[in-house]
């Protein structure tokens, strides 16, 4: 009861106001009757007048309250709603029996909370955009400056020096190829993010595909004296449902990453684990590992924990970002476990066929 008195609904306000007005008028009429000295005869008429006054005043207060509240709420909704509040919306839509102010207050609080979340999200996106533009300009600047330097050297006479002309042309060609890789990888990420790249989902053997990837990268691994092997227990040929060529790209990128950051005479082991409806694929190495402070940033575009080593090894710096986008396009998950100085393990899931 105390809550109703403290926070009355519009209907209660109308009732209380009507009772007050009716009481005042009733007292005035009663005074007139007493002064007239004839109380018996007009008593029924007096009661009828009081009832009519109460009912009339109640409807008058209700009408004006509805219109007043509607105008105020309409102003609030104009600010918090994306849709326009039109004049055709009748004031009858306001329920006088409910605590309309509390309901509007709750809605404003929800709107304010959503706005704060939007603002935080926009701030994060703006920070990401600034970092991304800085990273991509840095990544493109290096090969462009290299190409520029080699070409100017050749134009200034180096073209006729047999000791440097072919060497500089070869280096310029390598930097052009690096630019090409960066642009192609950026295009692929853009297609994956916008959904333009359609996945060709089909059943295939994950072990067979992994063996093909190992065979393709065997020579690259031999240059670092790194052994590429399947883990014990990975003999079973699990069949999965996914885009075979995209998963090949995932495996290639993860194995190449393990070679880049591996140790001389080290190894990269690939294993498969049955997880009921899914298969977990893990690529583990005993390389340099990643510091804990960098683990959350590994899948960011152009992020390199060891910048000098990774640039020396080449690549676009987008490999792990592409891996993450491909796995998420399959509605699956990818994770990383790593200990600095010991090695890293990347794992991702695929749906069983």
Secondary structure, DSSP 8 states (H G I E B T S, - for coil): -HHHHHT--HHHHHHHHHHHHHHHHHHHHHHHHHHHT-TTTTHHHHHHHHHHHHHHHHHHHHHHHHHHHHHHHHHHHHHH-SS---TTS-GGGS-TTS-HHHHHHHHHHHHHHHHHHHHHHHHHHHHHHHHHHHHHHHHHHHHHHHHHHHHHHHHTTGGG-TTTHHHHHHHHHHHHHHHHHHHHHHHHHHHHHHT-S---EEEEEHHHHHHHHHHHHHHHHHHTT-EEEE-TT--S--EEEEEHHHHHHHHHHHHHHHHHT--TT-EEEEEEEEETTEEEEEEEE-SS---GGGGGGTTSTT--SSHHHHHHH---S-HHHHHHHHHHHTT--EEEEEETTTEEEEEEEEEE-
